[in-house]
Every structure is written in structure tokens, then in C-alpha cells.
């Protein structure tokens, strides 16, 4: 025998068993002992367990280390004894140990040794129409549930389609397991079938990656990759050459390591508490880290002690309860003017669980609102991101919830008393004024010297504007609904409208900015939350990137969802840039007016409705949500809008071109 694989005798024994019984009979024999493993719930580094029926070989627990649970299940954090199994059985058992029971992708031969075991193990494989959207589904599932999911596909061209969704999940801080079957070691490097450098491809997209180099290490590597994803709150990759499968090894399932999250250094906590205790106008900025840490209640208690308004970071509208008196709304592009005005008054900003991405604090509504003279306390679980984009007075590496609790305990007894009543009055006044202003904002404004929005209204006076549509939507959306959004003009205009009472309700594309996110993300959210109404939103351009999932989501046991597609026949964000900086020289901005999205949905066996008025939109959306919840129906609501264009994404990055060496068609060589 060699260290690379099982002995010849072991291989012969397996071959003999397989000649006497079918492969599935052999696996059923090995897996026949029933066992329940509970899914991992992600939040603040804690692991709370629910239940899931799976099958696994009975494993005796070592007497040393943690005591085995009375049910004998292979729990994380408990030592196990070595047992004889195949590498694919070892792989699946490790997934069971971590409660990973949902996988998104497209079937391929390089993964079939493990996918063959999924049904017996209690793992659901959601067979999607494209790996790009499968990855977005995994992101939507995990963000909305807090439970880890898995992305897997065929090596080579299947795996390459995961690059964009994995990088999206990275900047969404989503802990995902990326499983990348690889071309076999026997032929790798020869430019064989479906061979590509899969590790290099994802090196900038994951927090950790490792390749399995020996069959006996498959459990060890998989467990480490999963734990890295959890601890770093980001995707992590395991790369597996396909000749690692169907090997027989003797190994113990990994014990696993539980790492307790930190509340930060005591000196920095004390310094932050002192600064906040003396603040005259403290403001809290909640980021994704507050959601991931289950820290919203802790941040609310801290805000209440200080009477500090709480702003939400860009695209994290669910990072603080929208019905709380101190909720100010989202900063950033098309966010809350009240939040911007309030944070501009701050003498201290507590940035809680946010990396302070520079795009999140760009000027809005003509205001450069970031308080440049305010003291800044930044809290992030990743120390590399503290002070990266803004000068920081106190940096705290720690879990957002634990840090908020620790600061609250150390605040002075009279913290928040300075200017408390006047501050509360200002908060109330700014929120009221913005609510009134937003309710009357029907149309988009033109910059001086441009007339596109005026022309768009005149061209189709019968059509809804984006803001009129968003107000109609807000009147119908259930309080407990999960909502997804997409990249593009019409979704961006809607950023000011939704707020949420609970976290994990708002699935935005994030700062990687991929088009085609809204539809698959809401599909993944519904898989994880079958009893909750879900509604996805996308413009017609972005939806075109992910619309192939219409062919998948009506099959078998896919749950029903509601998808709203804004139809304005253009790539709006790019067209807005063209109207402002390129003198209406539209290149590549126009979409096919002949496409009927509602009819495409019907052709795929789903329901499709096309609406042109706010009344019809309210009726269609209400009926679609009812059908989703009562009859498991998937409905696409196509909403025809005028071509008004909102604030451009990147005023900071755009400028009018300067002509120096004139470009002429006559210079083209035939």
C-alpha cells in the first residue's frame, strides 16, 4: 500500500463487494444506521442546533476529550474514533456533522460520487439552470437563514461560472462552502478535458482555500474549510481532484474547533465608552456585522442609553428595526436624507460591524454629509479593515454584539444626558420631514443643462414613474416579507423606501455590484424560509442575466416566489451616465421592446402578469403573494414604467470626455 491510497487488499475487498451487490446496495448497507444531525446557525460565532434527518455509519466516540452526546450523533466539537469508509462517505458525513443540508449547482460527473449519497444523507441538491445563479441562490439562502449552504458544480466550465457569485458573497460577508471538483491528478497539467486553474481563479474571492492532496485527509480539509468560512464570515473553497473519490480509507471524523468571538480589547472598549459618554451628538452606524452577530438588540439598548440615532450602512436596511424611534434609515446612494442630515451633526460616530466602504458614504442629495471632524470608533471582526477608509480614533476588533454590550456596561451613569432632549427633538423632526418629502417625490430631476427626465415623462405620460411604483409596492408588502433587490436604476431609486422590523430580510447585491442578483437570491431565500412571503425585484436589464432560472424554478419541489420586473426598456444606470457626460450618445443602452417577460414566465409553466398602473400593480402583487403562500405559485409581475433616470451611481468617478485626436470612421482599415 502507499500513503496516497488504500492497500491493494482493501481495494480488492471493495471490488468483491461491488460485484456481489450494486453500488447503491453497498452504500445503503454502510449508511443504514439512522442518525440526526442539527444544522449550524450562524451568528456571533455561536452554534445553535436544530434537527435534520440523515443517514450515517454508527461511530463510537473516543473516551478522551469532550463527552459524546447520548444520541451518538457525530457532533462538531466532539472527538470520534477512526472508522473504515470511502472518501465520498467521509465527505458527506463531515457535511452532516456541520448540518449542511442544502446544495446549489448543476450536476456533473466529477461530483457524482458525493451527489449519489445526498438523498440518503438528507442533503437537498437544488438543480439550477446556471451556476452563476446557483451561487446567488446560495448567498440568498445563507443570508436569509444564517445557515451555511454549499455551491458545487462540474470542474472547469461549471466552476468558472461561480466566480462572480463567490466574489459577491465575499463582499456580502456570507459564509458559504464552495466545493470545486478538479481534473484528476493523473492528467492535470496536460491541458485535458475541462481543466483550469481553479485555485488561482478564486484566490481573491474566498477567505480561505485548500486542495485535498491525499484521500486520508479529506475530512480534515473539508472541516477546516467550513470552519474558516464560519470564523471569517465569507466563502471558503475546497478543491478536490476527481481521483480522490471512491478511495477506501480509515479515518476519524474531525473533532472541530469552536472559537469564541471576542468583545475586543479592554483598553479600546474603555476608551470608546469614555468618548461616547462625553458625546453631545452621538450617532451609531450599523453594518452587516450587527446582523451577522445577532447584535441588533444590543445596538438598540446602546442607542437608547445614549438617545443616539441609528443609521444603516448602504444596502443593509435591515440592520436596525425600522419601527424604532431612533431608526434613521440607510446612508449612501439614494438613501435616507434624514440619516444623512443626522450623521452630519455627529461629534462621535460609532461604526458598528462595518468596514466603512467608501461607496457607502458618498455624498447624496447634494450633501457631503460625512462628519469629518467627528471622532470615529470603528468596530469590525476583521482588523485589516479598521482604519482602511477613514481615520479612526478608536479601533476595536471584535464581535459587534459583544462589543456593543461591553461598551454599554462601561458607559458613565449620565452618558447621553448632554443635549438629550434637543437631540431627540432633532431626530424626530428630521425623520418626519424626510417622510413627508419622500411621500411627495413623484419624479426624477434633471441636472442643469439636461432634459432627459422631462422628455421621458412627455414621451409616455400614461406610464408610472419608478417612485410611484415603489410607493404602491410599499403599500402591499407584508411586514414579515423577505425582499431582494438588484443592480440598476429602478432598484436603486427604491433604496430609500423599505425598512424592516427584523434582520435578514433585505437581500441586496452588495458592493461587488453584480447584475442578475435579485431573482436567484429570492429563490434561495424561499428555499430557506418556506413559510415566509418573499418578493424579488430587478430591472429588465439585470433580470435578463438571470431569467434562465424561469426554466428551473417551476420544477418538482421548488417553492413558489413572487418576482417583480421593472420594464423600462433600457440599461438605466448607464443611460443616466450618457445623459450627463456623453451628450445622449447612447451606446448599448437600449433593450428589446418586443420581449414580453410575463409571457416568458407563462411559457415556463409559471404565472405572468403585466401591469401599467399603480392600481393594477397593487392588485397583481397582492394576488401573487397570496398565490405564493396559499398555492405555492411562482408569479412574475412585469411593471411597465416610463424612462425616468435617477441619481447616477458614480458622480465621483465620472467626467465629460475631452476630444484631442479626433476619431473618425474614415480611418477604419478594411
N, C-alpha and C positions, 0 to 999 in steps of 0.2 A: 504494500500500500504506500501511498505518498501523502504528504501533508496537504496536497491540493484536493484530494477527493477520497471517497470511501475505498475500502480494500476490495480486491477482486472477488473475495468470498462474499462480501456484503452485496456487491453488485449482482453476483450470480444468484444469491438468495432472492433478491428483489425480482430479478428476471424470472425465476422459477415461480414465484408467487403470481406474477403478472401473466404467466402462461396458463395458470390454473384458474385465475379469476380475472375479470375485466378490471381495468384501472379504477373505475368508479367503485367497484365492489371492494377492492383493496383499500381505497381511501375511506370508504364508508366504514370498513372494519376498524381502521385506525382511529377514525373520528367518532365512533358510535357513542362514546361516553358523553352524556349531555352535561352542559355547564352554562352558567350565566355569567357574563361579564358586563359591567356597567360602563356607560360612556363617560368620557372625560368632559367635564365642564370647565371651560377656560375662563379665568377671571382672577386677577390679583395673585396669580401663581398658585391658587388653591385648586384642589381636585375634588369635586363633589360628584358622587356616583349615582346614576340611575340604573335601569336594568335593561338587558338585551339578551335574547335567547341565542346561544351559539352552540357549536359542537367542537369538542377538543378532546385530545387524549388525556386520560387521568394522569396528573402529575403529582408525585409525592413531594412534600415541602421539606426542605432541609431544617434540621432542628436548630441550627445556628442562625443568628440574625433575627429578623422580625418573626413573630409567631405567625404561623399560617392561619388564614381565616377558617372558620369551622366548616364552610361550604366547600373548601378545597379548590376554589377558583384561582386561576393564575393572576393574582392581583399585582399591580405595579407597586414596587417598594417592598416586596416580599421575596426572599430567596427561594429558588427552586432547584431541584436535583436534575441532573442530566438524564435525558431520555433519548431513545433512538427514533429518528423521524427523517422525512425528506426535507430538502431545503424549502420547498414551497409550503409544506405544512408548518415549518418553523416560522416562515414569514407571516403566514395567516394567523398563527397563534399569537405572534407578537402584536399584530393589529388588534386582535381580540383583547389582549392584555390592556391595551390603551383605549378600548372602546370605540375604535374607528370602524363605523359600520356603513358609511356612505362613500361611494367612489364615483367619480365623474370622468367620462372619456369616451373613446371609441375602441372597440375590441381589436386586438391584433395578436398575431401568433406568438410574439415574444413575451406576452403577459398571460397566455392561456394556461400555463401550469398553475398559476395562482387564481385566475378568474374562475377556473374549473371548481375551485374549492369555495368560492364566495357564497353560493346558496347554502351549502352545508354549514358554513361558519356564521351565517346571519349577517353577511355583508351584502348590501344592495349595490349593484352596478347600474348606474344611470347612463344608458347608451344614448349619447347625444348625436347631433348632426355634424358637429365640427369641434375639433379640440380647442380652438380659440374660445368658443362659447362655453364649452365644458369647464374650462378653467374659471371663467367668470361665474358660472353656477356654483362651483366650489367656494369661491370667495363670498358669494351671496349667502350660501348655506352657513358657513362658519361665522361670518359677521353677524348674522341674524340670530344664531343659536348659541354661540360661544362654544360649539363643539367642533373638534377637528374633523376635516374631511380629507379625501385623497384625490389627487389627479393622476391619471395613468393612461397611457396610450402605446401605440406601436413605436418601436425605435425609429429614428430617422425622421421622415416627413411627418409622422404623427406627433412626435415630441417637439419638433420645431414650432408647431402651431401653439405650443404652450408659452412661448417666450413672453408675449405681451400680457396675458393674464397673470403670469407669475410675477412679473415686474409690477403690475397693478396691485396685486395682493401685497407685495413688499411695501409699497408706499401707503397701503391701507392698513398696514400692521396686522395682517391676518395670518395666524399660524396655520399653515397648510402643509400636508405631506405631498411632495412631488416625487412620484415613482417613475423613473426613466429606464425601462429596459434598454439594453445596449447590444450592439452587434457582438457576436461571440469573440472571446479572447483568441480562439483558434485562427480567426481570419482578420481580426481588427488590424488596421494599418495597411490593408491591401486594397482599400477603396471598394469594398464589397457592397452587396445589396443593402440599402438603407443605412449606410454607415455615415456618421457625422460626429464631430467632437462635442458631445453632449455636456460634458463638464464645463468646458470653456464657454459654451453657449449661455449657461445660466450663472456663471461666476459672479456677475454683477446684479443678479436678480433674486438671490437667496441669501439668507443669513448664514447658511452652513450647507456644505455638500460633501458627500463621501461616496466612494465607489467600493463595492464588495470585491475583495481580492481573493477570498477563499471561501468555499461553501460553509466551513465551520464557523465563520464569523457573521453570517447573515443576520442572526438575531441581534447580535451586539451592535452592528452598524445601524440596523433599522431602528432599534431602540434609541440609540444616540441621536439619530437624525430627528426622530419625533420629539425627543426632549429638547433639542436645540430650538426647534420651531416653537415649542411652548415657551421656553425661557426667554427667547428673543422676540416673541410675538411677530413672526414673519415666516414665509415659506422656507422649507429646507428640503434638500434633494438627496435621494439615494439612487445611485446609478448601478444597474445590475446587468453585467454581461449575460446574455441569454444561456450560455452553457453553465451557469451556476445552478440552474433549475434541475430537478429530477436527480439530485445527488442525495445519497443517504449518509447522514451524519449522526453523531451522538453529541448532544449539546443540551445545556440548560437554558431555559428562557431567561432573559436578563432580569436582574433584580429591579433595576431602575433607580434613579436618584431623584428625590424630592428636594428642591431648593427653595427655601423660604424667601419671599420677597423682603426687601429692606425698606425701612422708613426713612432712610437717609442718615447722613452724619449728624450727630448730636449738636455739634457747633453750628452747622448750617441751619438746622431746624430752629435753634435758639435765635440765631441772627434773623431769620425770616420772621419769626414770631415777634421779635422786638420791632422790626421795621413796620410790620402790619399793625402792631399795637399803637404806633405813633402816627399812622397814616390819617390824613384828613379826607382823602377821597380814594379809598382802595377799590380796585376793580379786579375781579377774577376772570381769567380766560381759560375755559375748559376745552381740552383737546380730546383726541381719541383715547389717550391713555386713561382718562377718567372712566370711559366706558369699559375699556378692557380690564380695569382694576375693580369694577363694580363700585366705583367711588363717587357716584352722583349724590347719594345721601350724605356722605362725608363732606363733599364740597358744599352742599346746601346748608349744612349745620355751620360750617365755617363762614359762609356768606351771611347767614342770619346773625351770627355773633357780631360781624363787622358792618352789617347793613350795606354790603358791597354788591353792586350789580354784577351779574354773571353773563359774560359774552360767550358765545360758542365759536370755536375755530371754524374756518371755512370748510364747508361740506360736512360738518358734524353738528347739524341742527338738533340732533337728539342727545347731545352731551349735557343737557340740563333741562329739567321739566318746563315745558312751555307755559304751563298754568301757574308757575311760581311767581310771586310778586317781584322777585329780584331778577327774573329772566329778562335779558335784554335783546337776545337774538343773535344771529350769526354775523361775524365780521367778514370782510373780503368781498369779492366780486358779487354785485347785485344782492348784498346782504341787508342787514337792518341798519337804517340810518340812526335809530335810537342807540344801538350798540356802539356805532362809530362815534357819535357825539358824547356818549358817556365815557368811553375809554379815553377820549381826548382830554377829559378833565382829570384823569387819574394822576395822583402823585406817587402811587405804588401799584404795580401790576403783578399779580401772582399768576404766572403762566403754568397751569396745572396739567401735566400729562400732554404736553405739546412740544414739538420740535421747532415751532415758530417758523414754518416755511415762509420764505419771503413773499410768495404769491398770496399768502393768506392775509397779509396786512397791507396790500397795495391800496392807494387812495381810491375812494369810491364816492359817487355823487358829488364830485368836485372837492372832496375833503381829503386832505393829507392828515388823517386822524390819529396816527400812532403818536403817543405822548413821548417825545424824545427826551424830555427832562425827568421823566418818572423813574423811580427806582424799579428795577426788574428782578423778580425772583422767578427763576425757571426750574421746573421740576420735570425730569424725564428719566425713564428707566435706563436709557442709553446715554452714558456720559459723553460720548462722542458728539452728541447733538446739542449739548448745553453750551450756550455762548457762540454757536456756529453762525447765526444770522443776525444777532443783536447783542450789544454789550450787556452783560449780566452783572448785577450787584451781588446776588446770592444764587449759586447753582446747587441743586440738590439732586443727586442720583438716587432715585427710589420709586417705589410704587405709589401712584397718585393717591390712592385711597389712604394708605398708611401715612403718607406724608401729610395729607390734609388733617387726619386725626391727630397726628403728633403736633402740628402747628397749633391746632385748636386747643390742645391741652396746655400749651405753653404761652398762650396769649395772656396779656395783662388783664386783670379783672375789669378794667374800664376800657378795654380795646373796642374801638368802633364808636366811642362816645363823642369824639371830636367831629362836630358838624353832622351828627347822625340824622337829626330831623330834617335839616335842609337838604341833605343828600337823598333821603327817601323821597322828599318832595320833587327833587330834580329827576330822579328815576321815574317816578310816576308821570311827571309832565312830559318827559322825552318819549316814553313809551306811548302815551296817549296821542301825542302829536303825530308820531310816526304811523300809528294805526289808522288815524284819520287820513293822513296823506296817502298811505298805501291804498286805502279803500277808494280813493278818487283817481288813482293813476290808471287811466284807461289806455294811454298810448305812449309810444316811444318818441323821444325828442331828437331833432336833427342838430348836429353841430352847426355852428355858424358857417355859412357858405355852402352847405349841403342841403339837399331836399329829398333824399330817398324816402324817408318815412312819410312825408307829405304826399309824395307821388304814389306810394304803396296804398295809402288809405283811399286816395282818389280813384285808383285803378279798380279796387274791389270794395266799395263802401258797404256791401252786404255781408262781408266776411267779418268774423270775430278777430280782434287783436289778441296777441298772446296773453295779455294781462286780464282781459275779460274772460278768457278761457280758464285761467288759473283761479280766478275768484269763483267761478262756477264749480270747479273741481273741489275747492276747499269746502264748499257748502255740502258736498256729498261724501267726502272721505270719512270713513268710520274713525272714531277716536283711537281704536286699537290697531289700525291698519299698519302694515309694513309697506314702505314706499321705496322704489328705486328711481334713480334719475340717470341721465346720460350726458355726454358732452354735446354742446351745441347751443345755439341762440335761444330757442324757446324754453329748453330746460333751465338754462342759466337765468333767464328772466324770472323763472319760478322760484329761485333760491330764497327770496325774501318771504315767501308765503308759508311753507309748512313749519310747524313746531310739534313737539311730541311730549307726551306725559312720561313715557318710559324710554329707556335706551334700546339700542339695537333695532331701531325702527326705520332708519334712514340710510339707504344704500346708495351712496354717490360714487362716481367713478374714481374719485381721489386725484391726487396730484400727479400721477403719471398721465392722466387725461386720455384714456382710450375711448374712441367711439365704439358703439355697439355693446355697451355695458348694461344698460337698463333692462333689456329683455331677459338675457340669461341670468342676471343677478336675481331678478324677482322669481324666476323659476327655481333657482336654488333655495331662495328664502322660503318658498312654499313647500318644498320638499322637507325642510326642517321645521316648518310651522304649519302643519296641515289644517289646524283649527283656527287660524288667524287669517283675516282678509288681507290680500296683497294686491298692490296695484303698481305696475311699472310704467315709466314714462320715457319716451325718446322722440327726437325729431325724425323726419323721414330719411334724412341722410344717414344718421347714426343707426337707425333701425335697419337700413339696407345691409349693414355689415353683419348683423346677427339674425336676420329674418329666416335663414335656413332652419332655425330651430322650430319654426312652424311645422316642419315635416316630422319632428320628433316628439313634441310635447303633447300630442294627442294620442300617443300610443299607450296601450297596456295600462299600467298603474300610475302614470304621470298625473299629478294633481292639477286641478283647474286653477288658472290665474286670470287676471284682468290686465290687459296691456293697452295703453293709450299711445297712439302715434300722432304727433303733430305734423300736419301736412301743409307745408308752405312752399314746396317745390323748389327748394334751394338749400345749398350749404350756407346757412345764415351767418355763422361767425366769420367765415372767410369773405362772404359778400359784404359784411359790415366793414371789414378792413379795406375792401376795394372801394367802397363809397367814400371812405375817409382819406385814404392815402394814394389811391391809384385811379382817381378820376373816372369811376364807374367802368373801368376797363375789365369787365367780368371774364375771367378765365377759369373754367372748370367749376363754376358755382351753381350751374343750373341742373335741376333734376328732371327726370322724365315725367311730364304731366299726364301721360297715359296710364301710369301704373295705378292700380286700384288695390290698396292694401287690405281693405275689408274683404274684397272678393278673393284675394290670395288666401286669406285665413279660411274662408269657406271652402276653397279648393283643397285645403289640407284637412278638411273634416272638422274645423273649428267654427266658432261663431264670429261673424264680422258685421260691424255696424259703422256706417259713415254718417257724420253729423256736421251741420254747418251753422247751428245757432247754439247759444248758451243753454236755452231751454231743452233742446234736443240732446245736448251733451249731458246735462244733469240727469235726464231720463235714461239715456243709454248707459251711463256709468253706474247709476243706481241698480238698474236691471242686471248689468254684467256682474256686479259684486254679489247680488242676490243669487244669480245663477252659479257663480263660483262656489258659494258657501252651501247652497242647498242641493245643487245638481252636479257638482264637480265639473262645471263648464269652463272652458277657456274662451274668452271673448276678446277680440281686437276691436278697439274703438278708434276709428280714423277720424281725426278732428281737423277739418279744413280751416285754415287761418289766412289772414292777409300776410303780406310780406314785410311787415314792420321789423326793424332790426334794433336790438338793444345795445347797451354799452359794449364796446369791444373788449375782448379778453385781455389784450396786452397793449394798452396805451404806452406802457413803459418800454416796450420792445419794438415799436413800430415808428417809422417816419417816412415821409414822402421821398420817392426816388429822385435822384439828380441825373440828368442826362448829360453825358460828357462826349463819349464817342457814339454817335448816333447809330442805332441798329436798324437795318433796312432789309426787307425781304429780297431785294435785288442782289444782295450779297451772297445769297444761298447758292452753293455749288450743287449742280445736278449730278 
